[in-house]
Amino acid sequence: MPVSDAAMPQGTTSGPEPGGERGAGMMRAAPRTLSGWAEFGRLLRHLRRRAGLTQSQLGLRLGYHHSLISKWESGLRELPAPLVARLDTVLGTGGELGAAEARLRAAGSAPRPLTAVVPAPARPPSRPDTPAVRHLDEHGRPEPPLAADETATLLGFLDHQRATLAWKCEGLDEAGLRATVATSSLTLGGMLKHLACVEDRWCSHWLHGRDPHPPWDTVDWAADPDWDWNSAAGDSPRQLRTLWRDSVTRSRRLVAEALAESGPERLALRARPDGSRASLRWILCHLIEEYARHNGHADLIRESVDGRTGA
């Protein structure tokens, strides 16, 4: 049965709403479908539904906002060749999208470098978890904004690091996620589980003072301080990726809530033993540091698995 697509957030537009604060009395022209890409979009929608994914779920796997997936499926945005290849991998299409893109290229509708425009709601003026414009690099990762405010810059760098981890783990089977380098016991699977734990620990447990989410709520950390790393060997690739993606989704929502309350100065609700509490600014910096450190490890492990390199 086809999976229903996630609805756009109320008030989300690519411009002023008719009758809104900035759009009273204005009429918007219908979006223009790009020549040749409507058929590609219909194929993408069919393959996504065949894979049992909503637009939000596919966007999460790729690191993009679901509104951009909707534009691709409607033929309103072109896709660069590297992103088409990623879609084929994520959806398990056997190269159907790549073949369709090759036909477009042969017909003169070759994709251009992509600038992903993520609409911002009219009210409030901006969403702290979704920068208005994101440029995507050759690996489909959102690049941090060059001249944004503090919050957008921090979130931009964090999302870039998250997308880097997803790229380093992309397409690997159980053996690939369990591979090690030299005498180190670090694995990409362990990295996914560890960073899922880090996301929940800082954005839920510390920032909002909540009890640990499963599976962390039943762990005896005193018996095994590295349980997140060690237990990953018993999890399937699907379980590890789902655990990490769910943690990231939850973190984005919780960080947005905290930012809406009092910005990056918002203090964690849970205090350290000495009574001190970290600010949201500190937490975001720490998450960036944590991801960047482990992505360096991920570079070496992935190269040892199949030769893939790149930072």
VOPAGU-2260 file (C-alpha; in pm, 1 decimal, decimal comma):
REM VOPAGU-2260
SITE   aa  ch    i         X         Y         Z
SITE  MET   A    0       0,0       0,0       0,0
SITE  PRO   A    1     143,9     341,8     -88,2
SITE  VAL   A    2     270,2     544,0     203,2
SITE  SER   A    3     104,6     883,9     242,7
SITE  ASP   A    4     340,6    1179,6     218,1
SITE  ALA   A    5     404,7    1406,7     516,1
SITE  ALA   A    6     213,2    1731,3     495,9
SITE  MET   A    7     398,9    2059,8     468,9
SITE  PRO   A    8     411,8    2248,8     800,7
SITE  GLN   A    9     128,9    2494,9     831,1
SITE  GLY   A   10     231,4    2835,1     698,8
SITE  THR   A   11     538,1    2702,8     513,2
SITE  THR   A   12     576,9    2879,2     180,8
SITE  SER   A   13     846,1    2985,1     -60,0
SITE  GLY   A   14     723,5    3345,1     -44,3
SITE  PRO   A   15     460,9    3570,3     112,7
SITE  GLU   A   16     122,9    3408,0     167,9
SITE  PRO   A   17    -177,8    3580,2       9,0
SITE  GLY   A   18    -355,6    3755,9     292,1
SITE  GLY   A   19     -60,2    3715,1     529,0
SITE  GLU   A   20     134,3    3987,5     704,8
SITE  ARG   A   21     357,2    4054,4     405,6
SITE  GLY   A   22     132,3    3919,5     130,7
SITE  ALA   A   23    -203,9    4094,7     165,2
SITE  GLY   A   24    -366,7    4129,2    -173,2
SITE  MET   A   25     -85,6    3949,5    -356,0
SITE  MET   A   26    -128,4    3658,8    -598,3
SITE  ARG   A   27     142,7    3400,4    -659,3
SITE  ALA   A   28     202,2    3240,4    -996,4
SITE  ALA   A   29     190,6    2861,7   -1007,4
SITE  PRO   A   30     537,0    2699,9    -976,2
SITE  ARG   A   31     694,5    2621,0   -1313,1
SITE  THR   A   32     774,6    2257,0   -1380,7
SITE  LEU   A   33    1121,1    2211,4   -1529,9
SITE  SER   A   34    1124,3    2058,3   -1875,0
SITE  GLY   A   35    1180,6    1682,3   -1861,8
SITE  TRP   A   36    1197,0    1661,2   -1482,9
SITE  ALA   A   37     826,2    1598,4   -1422,2
SITE  GLU   A   38     858,5    1243,3   -1554,0
SITE  PHE   A   39    1170,1    1191,8   -1342,7
SITE  GLY   A   40     978,1    1317,9   -1038,9
SITE  ARG   A   41     694,0    1073,6   -1098,3
SITE  LEU   A   42     945,5     789,6   -1116,7
SITE  LEU   A   43    1110,1     906,5    -793,8
SITE  ARG   A   44     771,8     918,9    -618,3
SITE  HIS   A   45     689,5     566,4    -739,9
SITE  LEU   A   46    1024,2     425,6    -623,5
SITE  ARG   A   47    1003,3     601,9    -286,3
SITE  ARG   A   48     658,6     459,1    -221,5
SITE  ARG   A   49     770,1     117,0    -338,5
SITE  ALA   A   50    1044,9     137,8     -75,4
SITE  GLY   A   51     778,5     216,1     187,4
SITE  LEU   A   52     915,9     561,7     272,5
SITE  THR   A   53     740,8     892,4     331,1
SITE  GLN   A   54     897,6    1212,7     200,2
SITE  SER   A   55    1008,1    1294,7     554,9
SITE  GLN   A   56    1174,5     955,1     598,8
SITE  LEU   A   57    1357,8     982,1     267,2
SITE  GLY   A   58    1464,0    1337,3     349,4
SITE  LEU   A   59    1602,0    1219,3     682,8
SITE  ARG   A   60    1807,6     946,1     517,8
SITE  LEU   A   61    1950,9    1195,9     272,0
SITE  GLY   A   62    1985,9    1484,1     519,0
SITE  TYR   A   63    1736,6    1713,0     337,7
SITE  HIS   A   64    1411,6    1882,0     437,3
SITE  HIS   A   65    1104,8    1691,5     315,9
SITE  SER   A   66     978,4    1998,6     127,3
SITE  LEU   A   67    1273,4    1959,2    -110,3
SITE  ILE   A   68    1177,7    1594,9    -176,5
SITE  SER   A   69     831,3    1722,5    -270,4
SITE  LYS   A   70     983,7    1967,0    -520,2
SITE  TRP   A   71    1192,2    1691,7    -678,4
SITE  GLU   A   72     885,5    1471,9    -717,3
SITE  SER   A   73     688,7    1761,0    -867,9
SITE  GLY   A   74     958,8    1837,9   -1125,2
SITE  LEU   A   75    1032,9    2178,2    -970,0
SITE  ARG   A   76    1400,3    2110,7    -889,6
SITE  GLU   A   77    1683,6    1948,6   -1080,8
SITE  LEU   A   78    1902,0    1684,3    -917,5
SITE  PRO   A   79    2280,6    1663,8    -970,1
SITE  ALA   A   80    2420,6    1327,8   -1081,0
SITE  PRO   A   81    2588,4    1242,4    -744,1
SITE  LEU   A   82    2256,3    1291,5    -564,1
SITE  VAL   A   83    2073,6    1072,0    -816,0
SITE  ALA   A   84    2328,4     798,8    -744,3
SITE  ARG   A   85    2266,4     837,2    -369,7
SITE  LEU   A   86    1891,7     806,5    -424,9
SITE  ASP   A   87    1943,3     484,9    -622,6
SITE  THR   A   88    2148,0     347,3    -332,2
SITE  VAL   A   89    1910,1     456,1     -55,6
SITE  LEU   A   90    1599,3     334,0    -240,6
SITE  GLY   A   91    1762,7      15,2    -371,2
SITE  THR   A   92    1644,7      83,6    -726,3
SITE  GLY   A   93    1916,5     -99,1    -915,8
SITE  GLY   A   94    2005,3     217,2   -1104,7
SITE  GLU   A   95    1658,7     310,5   -1237,1
SITE  LEU   A   96    1695,6     676,8   -1142,7
SITE  GLY   A   97    2044,7     695,1   -1289,1
SITE  ALA   A   98    1914,3     556,8   -1617,3
SITE  ALA   A   99    1632,0     812,3   -1619,9
SITE  GLU   A  100    1879,3    1093,1   -1550,0
SITE  ALA   A  101    2098,0     968,9   -1836,6
SITE  ARG   A  102    1797,6     990,3   -2069,8
SITE  LEU   A  103    1735,5    1348,0   -1955,8
SITE  ARG   A  104    2100,7    1431,8   -2017,1
SITE  ALA   A  105    2085,1    1283,4   -2365,2
SITE  ALA   A  106    1770,5    1484,8   -2435,1
SITE  GLY   A  107    1939,3    1808,7   -2331,7
SITE  SER   A  108    1796,5    1835,9   -1977,9
SITE  ALA   A  109    2124,3    1770,8   -1797,2
SITE  PRO   A  110    2118,3    1869,8   -1429,5
SITE  ARG   A  111    2292,4    2185,7   -1316,7
SITE  PRO   A  112    2465,5    2241,6    -979,0
SITE  LEU   A  113    2190,6    2231,7    -719,5
SITE  THR   A  114    2097,2    2499,1    -470,7
SITE  ALA   A  115    1841,4    2359,3    -228,4
SITE  VAL   A  116    1589,1    2616,7    -114,3
SITE  VAL   A  117    1417,8    2514,7     207,5
SITE  PRO   A  118    1109,2    2732,2     259,4
SITE  ALA   A  119    1081,1    2921,3     586,1
SITE  PRO   A  120     742,6    2978,4     752,4
SITE  ALA   A  121     580,5    3320,8     729,7
SITE  ARG   A  122     513,7    3305,8    1107,7
SITE  PRO   A  123     749,0    3302,6    1282,2
SITE  PRO   A  124     988,7    3465,9    1029,7
SITE  SER   A  125    1247,3    3188,8    1056,3
SITE  ARG   A  126    1289,8    2836,6    1191,2
SITE  PRO   A  127    1608,1    2790,3    1392,6
SITE  ASP   A  128    1644,7    2426,7    1281,8
SITE  THR   A  129    1600,8    2486,6     907,7
SITE  PRO   A  130    1819,9    2750,5     736,9
SITE  ALA   A  131    1638,8    2920,8     449,9
SITE  VAL   A  132    1901,7    2839,8     183,9
SITE  ARG   A  133    2135,6    2543,1     179,9
SITE  HIS   A  134    2400,4    2478,2     -81,3
SITE  LEU   A  135    2472,0    2108,7    -127,4
SITE  ASP   A  136    2820,7    1979,6    -195,7
SITE  GLU   A  137    2910,2    1701,4    -438,2
SITE  HIS   A  138    2819,6    1441,2    -175,1
SITE  GLY   A  139    2478,7    1592,5    -107,1
SITE  ARG   A  140    2576,0    1742,6     229,4
SITE  PRO   A  141    2436,5    2082,3     333,4
SITE  GLU   A  142    2718,1    2335,2     354,5
SITE  PRO   A  143    2728,1    2565,9     658,9
SITE  PRO   A  144    2617,5    2922,8     579,0
SITE  LEU   A  145    2901,0    3166,3     513,3
SITE  ALA   A  146    2744,0    3477,5     664,0
SITE  ALA   A  147    2458,6    3384,2     898,7
SITE  ASP   A  148    2385,1    3455,2    1262,1
SITE  GLU   A  149    2528,0    3249,9    1547,1
SITE  THR   A  150    2244,5    2998,5    1570,4
SITE  ALA   A  151    2224,6    2927,3    1196,7
SITE  THR   A  152    2603,4    2890,7    1180,6
SITE  LEU   A  153    2617,1    2642,6    1468,0
SITE  LEU   A  154    2327,1    2437,2    1332,6
SITE  GLY   A  155    2475,4    2450,9     981,9
SITE  PHE   A  156    2807,1    2305,5    1096,5
SITE  LEU   A  157    2632,8    2041,2    1308,2
SITE  ASP   A  158    2413,2    1927,6    1018,2
SITE  HIS   A  159    2716,7    1914,1     788,8
SITE  GLN   A  160    2896,7    1686,8    1036,1
SITE  ARG   A  161    2588,0    1467,2    1074,7
SITE  ALA   A  162    2559,7    1434,4     697,6
SITE  THR   A  163    2929,0    1344,5     679,3
SITE  LEU   A  164    2877,4    1050,7     915,5
SITE  ALA   A  165    2578,6     933,2     711,1
SITE  TRP   A  166    2789,0     955,0     392,9
SITE  LYS   A  167    3075,9     756,5     547,1
SITE  CYS   A  168    2834,7     479,2     653,1
SITE  GLU   A  169    2629,3     484,3     334,1
SITE  GLY   A  170    2581,4     158,1     147,6
SITE  LEU   A  171    2777,0     -60,1     390,9
SITE  ASP   A  172    2656,8    -402,7     496,7
SITE  GLU   A  173    2706,8    -573,2     831,3
SITE  ALA   A  174    3070,9    -658,2     757,9
SITE  GLY   A  175    3147,3    -301,6     652,8
SITE  LEU   A  176    2994,9    -152,7     966,9
SITE  ARG   A  177    3197,9    -395,0    1182,1
SITE  ALA   A  178    3532,8    -332,8    1008,7
SITE  THR   A  179    3824,1    -202,5    1217,2
SITE  VAL   A  180    4159,1     -42,0    1134,6
SITE  ALA   A  181    4494,1    -155,4    1277,4
SITE  THR   A  182    4471,4    -218,7    1652,9
SITE  SER   A  183    4171,0       8,8    1707,5
SITE  SER   A  184    3837,7    -146,5    1806,6
SITE  LEU   A  185    3635,3     145,4    1665,6
SITE  THR   A  186    3374,1      54,0    1404,1
SITE  LEU   A  187    3134,4     259,3    1194,4
SITE  GLY   A  188    2844,6      67,7    1346,5
SITE  GLY   A  189    2969,4     150,7    1693,7
SITE  MET   A  190    3005,3     512,1    1584,5
SITE  LEU   A  191    2640,2     528,2    1475,4
SITE  LYS   A  192    2522,7     386,8    1807,0
SITE  HIS   A  193    2758,3     601,0    2015,4
SITE  LEU   A  194    2654,3     922,7    1841,4
SITE  ALA   A  195    2287,4     827,5    1874,4
SITE  CYS   A  196    2355,4     803,9    2247,6
SITE  VAL   A  197    2539,3    1138,0    2246,2
SITE  GLU   A  198    2246,4    1306,5    2068,1
SITE  ASP   A  199    1994,8    1179,7    2323,9
SITE  ARG   A  200    2219,2    1242,5    2620,4
SITE  TRP   A  201    2279,1    1609,6    2544,4
SITE  CYS   A  202    1961,2    1719,7    2366,8
SITE  SER   A  203    1711,2    1527,4    2578,2
SITE  HIS   A  204    1863,9    1413,8    2908,2
SITE  TRP   A  205    2073,3    1722,1    2984,7
SITE  LEU   A  206    1904,9    2002,8    2788,8
SITE  HIS   A  207    1545,3    1912,2    2875,9
SITE  GLY   A  208    1604,3    1707,1    3191,5
SITE  ARG   A  209    1426,4    1400,0    3055,3
SITE  ASP   A  210    1479,8    1035,5    3140,7
SITE  PRO   A  211    1689,9     833,4    2894,8
SITE  HIS   A  212    1516,9     696,3    2585,8
SITE  PRO   A  213    1535,5     326,2    2495,6
SITE  PRO   A  214    1773,7     152,4    2469,7
SITE  TRP   A  215    1976,8     374,8    2703,6
SITE  ASP   A  216    1722,9     350,3    2985,5
SITE  THR   A  217    1816,7     -10,8    3073,1
SITE  VAL   A  218    2196,1       3,5    3028,0
SITE  ASP   A  219    2421,9     -75,9    3320,9
SITE  TRP   A  220    2689,3     181,3    3239,4
SITE  ALA   A  221    2888,2      93,9    3550,3
SITE  ALA   A  222    2929,8    -262,4    3425,9
SITE  ASP   A  223    3020,8    -154,8    3070,6
SITE  PRO   A  224    3104,7     216,1    3022,2
SITE  ASP   A  225    3147,0     150,7    2647,1
SITE  TRP   A  226    2821,1     -39,9    2602,9
SITE  ASP   A  227    2712,0     176,6    2309,2
SITE  TRP   A  228    3029,1      87,6    2118,7
SITE  ASN   A  229    3048,0    -277,9    2225,3
SITE  SER   A  230    2682,6    -370,7    2177,6
SITE  ALA   A  231    2669,1    -239,2    1819,1
SITE  ALA   A  232    2819,1    -565,8    1692,9
SITE  GLY   A  233    2490,4    -738,0    1780,9
SITE  ASP   A  234    2273,9    -493,4    1584,0
SITE  SER   A  235    2184,7    -507,4    1215,9
SITE  PRO   A  236    2276,5    -220,6     980,7
SITE  ARG   A  237    1908,1    -125,4     961,5
SITE  GLN   A  238    1877,3    -113,5    1342,2
SITE  LEU   A  239    2188,1     102,4    1377,6
SITE  ARG   A  240    2087,6     349,1    1108,0
SITE  THR   A  241    1732,0     374,9    1240,1
SITE  LEU   A  242    1851,2     432,2    1596,1
SITE  TRP   A  243    2083,9     712,4    1486,5
SITE  ARG   A  244    1834,0     878,7    1251,0
SITE  ASP   A  245    1560,0     872,5    1514,4
SITE  SER   A  246    1795,4    1030,4    1767,5
SITE  VAL   A  247    1892,7    1306,2    1523,6
SITE  THR   A  248    1528,4    1379,4    1443,1
SITE  ARG   A  249    1444,5    1401,3    1812,6
SITE  SER   A  250    1746,5    1624,5    1878,4
SITE  ARG   A  251    1649,8    1869,2    1603,5
SITE  ARG   A  252    1302,4    1904,3    1750,5
SITE  LEU   A  253    1426,8    1946,8    2107,6
SITE  VAL   A  254    1692,8    2200,1    2008,8
SITE  ALA   A  255    1432,5    2399,7    1815,8
SITE  GLU   A  256    1210,0    2405,6    2124,7
SITE  ALA   A  257    1494,9    2530,2    2343,3
SITE  LEU   A  258    1596,4    2795,8    2091,1
SITE  ALA   A  259    1238,9    2920,7    2073,5
SITE  GLU   A  260    1237,6    2961,5    2452,1
SITE  SER   A  261    1550,6    3172,4    2500,7
SITE  GLY   A  262    1799,1    3118,9    2218,7
SITE  PRO   A  263    2149,4    2972,4    2254,5
SITE  GLU   A  264    2174,6    3116,3    2608,3
SITE  ARG   A  265    1912,4    2864,9    2726,1
SITE  LEU   A  266    2061,0    2663,0    3013,8
SITE  ALA   A  267    2026,7    2287,5    3044,4
SITE  LEU   A  268    1758,3    2182,8    3291,6
SITE  ARG   A  269    1981,0    1911,6    3435,2
SITE  ALA   A  270    2278,8    2034,3    3639,5
SITE  ARG   A  271    2618,0    1876,5    3695,9
SITE  PRO   A  272    2712,5    1753,5    4043,7
SITE  ASP   A  273    2870,2    2091,8    4121,5
SITE  GLY   A  274    2547,4    2271,1    4029,3
SITE  SER   A  275    2673,6    2417,9    3699,8
SITE  ARG   A  276    2460,4    2390,3    3387,1
SITE  ALA   A  277    2569,4    2399,4    3024,2
SITE  SER   A  278    2415,4    2647,7    2783,2
SITE  LEU   A  279    2258,9    2534,9    2456,2
SITE  ARG   A  280    2546,8    2716,5    2284,0
SITE  TRP   A  281    2794,7    2493,6    2467,7
SITE  ILE   A  282    2593,0    2180,5    2385,1
SITE  LEU   A  283    2584,9    2259,5    2012,7
SITE  CYS   A  284    2959,3    2327,6    2009,7
SITE  HIS   A  285    3020,0    2001,3    2192,7
SITE  LEU   A  286    2809,1    1805,3    1942,2
SITE  ILE   A  287    3003,6    1957,3    1651,9
SITE  GLU   A  288    3329,0    1864,6    1824,3
SITE  GLU   A  289    3209,2    1509,2    1891,8
SITE  TYR   A  290    3100,2    1447,7    1533,1
SITE  ALA   A  291    3411,3    1607,5    1381,3
SITE  ARG   A  292    3639,3    1392,9    1597,4
SITE  HIS   A  293    3464,5    1067,8    1504,8
SITE  ASN   A  294    3427,0    1161,5    1138,0
SITE  GLY   A  295    3805,8    1165,9    1125,5
SITE  HIS   A  296    3800,2     806,9    1249,8
SITE  ALA   A  297    3525,3     728,5     997,5
SITE  ASP   A  298    3745,3     854,8     710,1
SITE  LEU   A  299    4011,8     595,1     786,8
SITE  ILE   A  300    3770,2     307,5     846,1
SITE  ARG   A  301    3570,6     368,6     527,5
SITE  GLU   A  302    3887,2     390,4     317,6
SITE  SER   A  303    3999,5      55,1     460,4
SITE  VAL   A  304    3665,7    -104,4     365,4
SITE  ASP   A  305    3627,7      -7,8      -0,9
SITE  GLY   A  306    3876,3     270,0     -77,4
SITE  ARG   A  307    3623,9     555,4     -54,2
SITE  THR   A  308    3795,1     877,0      50,8
SITE  GLY   A  309    3698,1    1240,5      90,9
SITE  ALA   A  310    3638,5    1481,1     376,1
